[in-house]
Structure formats: structure tokens, C-alpha cells
Amino acid sequence: MTDKKRSIVGITMGDPSGIGPEIILKSFGNKEVSSCNIIVIGDYGVMAAAYKMLMINSFKLKSTRNISNCSFSKDVLNILDLNLIGKDELQPGKVNAASGSAAFECLKKAIELARNIDIDAIATAPLNKEALHLAGHKYAGHTEILADLTNTEDYAMLLYDKRLSVIHVSTHISLLEAVTGLKRERIEKVTELAESSMERLLGRSPRIAVAGLNPHSGENGLFGDEEIREIIPAIKKMRLKGLNVEGPVPPDTVFLKAANGMYDVVVAMYHDQGHIPLKLLGFNTGVNITVGLPFIRTSVDHGTAFEIAWQGTANEESMVEAIKLAVKLA
């Protein structure tokens, strides 16, 4: 029987050829995680193989086809078995279409469950974009799938860590597109998403820094005029709405200031501008949150790590933090 007095978090298995199954199982060894109502959405055969590889004896796996049949306890990890991939199809550490398809189906099912309020939040293990494409799903990643399957137009990727949090104006597009496509309306929307999401995490209104795009934030037009045309007008509008926002702060100093406590979140203009400092400071502890969706979604902030997959050496810290944060937000 489920205890709906406590939130249920669905954890997607991710790409079964990667480290997803391993870090999920290792995460359940964490007392804070095992005390939560969680269910793995994936393939029981894959999870059982990883369980055997890790030689776990502190808890058991339970296969189910219906969440209502789950009995949550620290001694049992429930697996919603979608029967996605055969033993002969699983290729640990390799890119293949079968694994890409399995990862997609896990996420699709999790979205269905979240929209039906059968689960209260989703925490995702990593998928591989090349494998996803080989399976015929031409998405840039988790974020784009989630947005498409929920018909969400205004969303953003927030990387959250205790030392530094970053939200992105653009993510999985070329750097040229990120620069030429930079618009004040998008900056305004992402800044508003930063306000609402960080207020939920912190319990108060956040201090927001908006990063510049160009060196020295353009130096008043000497090194580009994107700050003058797009970024500064967006910041002014957000201030008129009452948000505590500063900028454009030069990108070579804004992340240091935020890490030292001056700001709660930085609005980064493009993918690598935000990812590089976050991964430098919190590679094993950072959590990826998709904000703007009709439900809560958190994720690890790293990839499938095929080079160490199915060897028992993967670090589960980011998965632990993603699950804990999903529970907290739910």
C-alpha cells in the first residue's frame, strides 16, 4: 500500500548502458533516500543485473507493474518494470539504439505518471543524446523532451548547488545561435523563473545576478552592444516588477561573487557560461532542475559516463542530491 501522506518521487533509470542503474542503487543505500517514497521507472532485468554486479545485500528489489501495489520501506526498492530491453540487447558502456529507446520510454512513462499525479516529482538518471537519436528521438536532451511532451513553452535549466546556482537563457544550441538569438523577452522570462524557483528553494526572495554576454559586459558598447540592446532593458523591467536583480555583471567575476555569497543565483546567457563554473565547484553535488514544467523534475548534472559504466565505481552523490531535492520540493 502507498502512503500518499508522503510524496512519491519517480526515478527514471536513464540509459541502461550508462551509470544510471548503478547510481540509483547506490543512492538507495543513503538513509535519507531510503526513508523516502521512491520508485524506479525502468526495466527490472537491468536493475537486477546492476544489483547483482554491486553485490548489494542491505535491501531487496521488488518488481511491480502498478504504483498502487508498492509498499515503501528502507528494505525494499520498488521497480516499475516497463520490460524495455532484453539481456542480449544491453551493451554496457556502449552507445546503442535499444538503450536510447529504453531511456526515452522511462521518461515518457514518468511524465505520464506525474501528469496524472500518480507521482509527485521526477528525478532523472542520465541519458545519452547519441543513443537517443539512434532510437529515432531527435531531441537535444531531457529538458527538450520534458518541454515537448508537456507542451511547455517557458522553461529553463537551473543548476543548483549549495555554493552556486545558475539558470540559463539558452542551453542546447550553438554558441552562434545563442548570441544572435539573444532577446530581452527571453532574459526577462528566465529571470522570473529564477525568482520563483529560488524563492521556493530558499524560502525567501533571491538575490539575482544577470551575467553579461561580452567581455567586461561589453564595456559600454566597445566589445559588443548586446548588453545595451537586450540585457540592460530586461534588467530594468525586472527591477520595476520588484525583483532583487543586478547586472549585467561581467561574466569573469559574477560566478566568484555568487560563490562567495553575494548572489543566490546567476542568470547565464548560454550553456557553457553557466555549466563550467557550476561543474568546477559542484560536479558531484550539483542538481539539474527543469523549471517552468507543470511538475517537479530534478536530475544529476552529469552524463552517462560510459567509460566507467557497469564497473561499480560511479559516484552517486549528484543522484542522492537530486532525489533529496525532488522530495523537498514535492
C-alpha positions as CSV (number, residue, x, y, z in Angstrom):
1,M,0.0,0.0,0.0
2,T,1.3,3.5,-0.7
3,D,1.4,6.3,1.8
4,K,0.1,9.3,0.0
5,K,0.6,11.5,3.0
6,R,4.2,11.4,1.9
7,S,5.3,12.5,-1.6
8,I,6.3,9.8,-4.2
9,V,9.3,10.5,-6.3
10,G,9.7,8.5,-9.6
11,I,13.3,8.0,-10.6
12,T,13.9,7.3,-14.3
13,M,16.5,4.6,-15.0
14,G,18.2,6.6,-17.7
15,D,20.3,5.0,-20.4
16,P,20.8,1.4,-19.2
17,S,24.2,1.2,-20.9
18,G,25.5,4.0,-18.6
19,I,25.9,4.6,-14.9
20,G,22.2,5.3,-14.2
21,P,21.2,1.9,-12.8
22,E,24.3,1.9,-10.6
23,I,24.0,5.3,-9.1
24,I,20.3,4.8,-8.4
25,L,21.0,1.6,-6.5
26,K,23.9,3.2,-4.6
27,S,21.6,6.2,-3.7
28,F,19.2,3.9,-2.0
29,G,22.0,3.0,0.3
30,N,21.7,6.6,1.6
31,K,19.5,6.7,4.7
32,E,17.9,10.0,3.7
33,V,16.9,8.5,0.3
34,S,15.8,5.1,1.5
35,S,13.4,6.8,4.0
36,C,11.5,8.4,1.1
37,N,8.7,7.1,-1.0
38,I,10.6,6.4,-4.3
39,I,10.1,4.1,-7.2
40,V,12.4,3.4,-10.1
41,I,10.8,3.7,-13.5
42,G,12.7,1.4,-15.8
43,D,13.5,-2.3,-16.5
44,Y,13.6,-4.8,-13.7
45,G,16.0,-7.1,-15.5
46,V,18.5,-4.2,-16.0
47,M,18.2,-3.1,-12.3
48,A,18.6,-6.7,-11.1
49,A,21.7,-7.1,-13.2
50,A,23.2,-3.9,-11.7
51,Y,22.1,-5.1,-8.2
52,K,24.0,-8.3,-8.7
53,M,27.1,-6.6,-10.1
54,L,27.2,-4.4,-7.0
55,M,26.6,-7.4,-4.7
56,I,24.1,-5.5,-2.6
57,N,22.6,-7.2,0.5
58,S,21.3,-4.3,2.5
59,F,17.9,-4.1,0.6
60,K,15.9,-6.1,-1.9
61,L,14.3,-5.2,-5.3
62,K,10.6,-5.6,-5.9
63,S,9.2,-5.7,-9.4
64,T,5.7,-4.1,-9.9
65,R,3.5,-3.0,-12.8
66,N,1.4,-0.6,-10.8
67,I,2.4,2.1,-8.3
68,S,-0.6,1.3,-6.2
69,N,0.9,-2.1,-5.3
70,C,4.0,-0.6,-3.9
71,S,4.9,-1.0,-0.2
72,F,7.6,1.6,0.6
73,S,10.3,0.7,3.1
74,K,14.1,1.2,3.6
75,D,14.5,-2.6,2.9
76,V,12.8,-2.7,-0.5
77,L,13.4,-0.6,-3.6
78,N,10.4,-0.8,-6.0
79,I,10.9,-1.1,-9.7
80,L,8.1,-0.2,-12.1
81,D,9.0,-2.7,-14.7
82,L,8.4,-1.5,-18.3
83,N,10.2,-4.5,-19.7
84,L,12.2,-2.4,-22.1
85,I,15.3,-4.2,-23.1
86,G,16.5,-7.8,-23.3
87,K,19.7,-9.2,-21.8
88,D,21.1,-9.7,-25.3
89,E,20.4,-6.0,-26.2
90,L,22.1,-4.5,-23.2
91,Q,25.6,-3.3,-24.1
92,P,27.3,-1.8,-21.1
93,G,29.4,1.3,-21.8
94,K,28.3,1.5,-25.5
95,V,26.1,3.8,-27.5
96,N,23.2,1.8,-28.9
97,A,19.6,2.4,-30.1
98,A,18.0,-0.1,-27.7
99,S,19.3,1.8,-24.7
100,G,18.4,5.1,-26.2
101,S,14.8,3.9,-26.7
102,A,14.7,2.5,-23.2
103,A,15.8,5.8,-21.7
104,F,13.1,7.7,-23.7
105,E,10.3,5.3,-22.7
106,C,11.3,5.6,-19.0
107,L,11.0,9.4,-19.2
108,K,7.8,9.2,-21.2
109,K,6.2,7.0,-18.6
110,A,7.4,9.2,-15.8
111,I,5.8,12.3,-17.4
112,E,2.5,10.4,-17.8
113,L,2.6,9.4,-14.1
114,A,3.5,13.0,-13.0
115,R,0.7,14.5,-15.1
116,N,-1.8,12.0,-13.6
117,I,-0.4,12.8,-10.1
118,D,0.5,9.2,-9.5
119,I,3.9,10.5,-8.6
120,D,4.7,14.0,-7.1
121,A,8.1,14.6,-8.7
122,I,10.6,13.1,-11.2
123,A,14.3,12.6,-10.6
124,T,16.2,11.5,-13.7
125,A,19.3,9.4,-14.2
126,P,21.4,10.5,-17.3
127,L,20.6,9.6,-20.9
128,N,22.8,9.7,-23.9
129,K,21.9,12.1,-26.7
130,E,23.6,10.0,-29.4
131,A,21.8,6.8,-28.3
132,L,18.5,8.8,-28.1
133,H,19.0,10.0,-31.7
134,L,19.8,6.4,-32.9
135,A,16.5,5.3,-31.5
136,G,14.7,8.0,-33.6
137,H,14.1,10.5,-30.9
138,K,15.6,13.7,-32.2
139,Y,15.8,15.7,-29.0
140,A,18.8,17.6,-27.6
141,G,18.2,16.1,-24.2
142,H,15.9,15.6,-21.2
143,T,14.9,19.3,-20.9
144,E,13.6,19.4,-24.5
145,I,11.7,16.1,-24.2
146,L,10.0,17.3,-21.0
147,A,9.0,20.6,-22.5
148,D,7.7,19.0,-25.7
149,L,5.7,16.2,-24.1
150,T,4.1,18.7,-21.6
151,N,3.5,21.4,-24.2
152,T,5.6,23.8,-22.1
153,E,6.8,26.9,-23.8
154,D,8.5,28.9,-21.0
155,Y,11.1,26.7,-19.2
156,A,14.7,26.9,-18.3
157,M,17.6,24.8,-16.9
158,L,18.6,25.6,-13.4
159,L,21.7,24.1,-11.9
160,Y,21.5,24.1,-8.2
161,D,24.3,23.6,-5.7
162,K,24.8,24.8,-2.1
163,R,27.7,27.1,-3.3
164,L,26.4,28.2,-6.6
165,S,23.2,28.2,-8.6
166,V,22.9,29.1,-12.3
167,I,19.9,29.4,-14.6
168,H,20.4,29.5,-18.4
169,V,18.9,31.8,-21.1
170,S,19.8,29.2,-23.7
171,T,21.2,25.7,-23.5
172,H,21.5,23.1,-26.3
173,I,22.1,25.3,-29.3
174,S,25.3,26.5,-31.0
175,L,27.2,29.4,-29.5
176,L,26.5,31.5,-32.6
177,E,22.7,30.9,-32.2
178,A,22.9,31.7,-28.5
179,V,24.5,35.1,-29.3
180,T,22.4,36.1,-32.4
181,G,19.2,34.8,-30.8
182,L,19.6,36.7,-27.5
183,K,16.4,38.6,-26.8
184,R,15.3,40.7,-23.8
185,E,12.0,38.9,-23.6
186,R,13.7,35.5,-23.0
187,I,16.1,37.1,-20.4
188,E,13.0,38.5,-18.6
189,K,11.2,35.2,-18.6
190,V,14.3,33.3,-17.3
191,T,14.9,35.9,-14.6
192,E,11.3,35.5,-13.5
193,L,11.7,31.7,-13.4
194,A,14.9,32.2,-11.3
195,E,12.9,34.3,-8.9
196,S,10.0,31.8,-8.4
197,S,12.2,28.7,-8.3
198,M,14.8,30.0,-6.0
199,E,12.2,31.5,-3.7
200,R,10.7,28.0,-3.4
201,L,14.2,26.6,-2.6
202,L,15.3,29.3,-0.2
203,G,12.1,30.3,1.4
204,R,12.7,33.9,0.6
205,S,13.2,36.2,-2.4
206,P,16.6,35.6,-4.0
207,R,19.3,37.9,-4.9
208,I,19.7,37.6,-8.7
209,A,22.8,38.5,-10.8
210,V,22.4,38.7,-14.6
211,A,25.7,37.9,-16.3
212,G,26.9,39.9,-19.2
213,L,27.5,38.3,-22.6
214,N,30.6,40.0,-23.7
215,P,34.0,40.6,-22.0
216,H,33.6,43.2,-19.3
217,S,29.8,43.2,-20.1
218,G,30.6,45.0,-23.4
219,E,32.4,47.9,-21.8
220,N,29.6,50.3,-22.8
221,G,29.5,49.1,-26.3
222,L,33.2,48.8,-27.0
223,F,33.1,44.9,-27.2
224,G,29.6,44.4,-28.4
225,D,26.2,46.0,-27.8
226,E,24.1,43.1,-26.7
227,E,24.1,44.3,-23.1
228,I,22.8,47.7,-24.2
229,R,20.2,46.4,-26.6
230,E,18.9,43.3,-24.8
231,I,20.3,42.7,-21.3
232,I,20.0,46.1,-19.6
233,P,16.4,46.7,-20.7
234,A,15.4,43.3,-19.4
235,I,17.1,44.0,-16.0
236,K,15.4,47.4,-15.8
237,K,12.0,45.8,-16.4
238,M,12.6,43.1,-13.8
239,R,13.5,45.8,-11.2
240,L,10.3,47.6,-12.0
241,K,8.5,44.4,-11.1
242,G,10.2,44.4,-7.7
243,L,12.8,41.7,-8.3
244,N,16.1,42.0,-6.5
245,V,18.3,41.8,-9.6
246,E,21.7,43.3,-10.5
247,G,23.7,43.4,-13.7
248,P,24.9,42.9,-16.2
249,V,27.8,41.7,-14.1
250,P,30.9,40.8,-16.1
251,P,31.0,37.1,-16.6
252,D,34.6,36.7,-15.4
253,T,33.6,37.8,-11.9
254,V,29.9,37.1,-11.4
255,F,30.3,33.4,-10.5
256,L,33.0,34.1,-8.0
257,K,30.8,36.8,-6.3
258,A,27.9,34.3,-6.3
259,A,30.0,31.5,-4.8
260,N,31.2,33.9,-2.1
261,G,27.6,34.6,-1.1
262,M,26.8,37.9,-2.8
263,Y,24.1,36.4,-5.1
264,D,21.8,33.4,-4.7
265,V,21.6,32.7,-8.5
266,V,23.2,33.8,-11.7
267,V,21.3,34.2,-15.0
268,A,23.8,32.9,-17.5
269,M,23.4,33.8,-21.2
270,Y,24.4,30.4,-22.7
271,H,25.1,26.8,-21.8
272,D,28.8,26.8,-21.1
273,Q,28.9,30.1,-19.4
274,G,26.8,28.6,-16.6
275,H,27.9,25.0,-16.7
276,I,31.7,25.5,-16.5
277,P,31.7,27.3,-13.1
278,L,29.0,25.1,-11.7
279,K,30.7,21.8,-12.6
280,L,34.0,23.2,-11.4
281,L,32.6,23.8,-7.9
282,G,29.9,21.1,-7.7
283,F,30.4,18.3,-10.2
284,N,29.4,15.6,-7.8
285,T,26.8,17.5,-5.8
286,G,25.0,19.8,-8.3
287,V,21.4,19.2,-9.3
288,N,19.8,20.0,-12.6
289,I,16.2,21.3,-12.2
290,T,13.9,22.0,-15.1
291,V,11.8,25.0,-14.1
292,G,8.6,26.0,-15.7
293,L,7.1,22.5,-16.0
294,P,3.7,21.5,-14.6
295,F,5.5,19.2,-12.1
296,I,8.9,19.0,-10.3
297,R,11.8,17.5,-12.2
298,T,15.4,17.2,-10.9
299,S,18.4,15.4,-12.3
300,V,22.0,14.7,-11.9
301,D,24.2,17.3,-13.5
302,H,26.5,14.8,-15.4
303,G,26.2,12.3,-18.2
304,T,26.1,8.6,-18.7
305,A,29.9,8.1,-18.2
306,F,30.2,5.1,-20.5
307,E,33.9,4.9,-19.8
308,I,33.2,3.7,-16.2
309,A,29.7,2.2,-16.7
310,W,29.0,-1.2,-15.0
311,Q,32.3,-1.2,-13.2
312,G,30.9,-0.4,-9.7
313,T,33.0,2.8,-9.5
314,A,30.4,5.6,-10.3
315,N,29.8,8.4,-7.8
316,E,26.2,8.6,-6.7
317,E,26.4,12.0,-4.8
318,S,24.6,14.0,-7.5
319,M,21.9,11.4,-7.8
320,V,21.4,11.5,-4.0
321,E,21.1,15.3,-4.0
322,A,18.7,15.2,-7.0
323,I,16.4,12.8,-5.1
324,K,16.6,14.7,-1.9
325,L,15.8,17.9,-3.6
326,A,12.9,16.4,-5.5
327,V,11.5,15.2,-2.2
328,K,12.0,18.6,-0.6
329,L,10.3,20.5,-3.5
330,A,7.4,18.0,-3.6
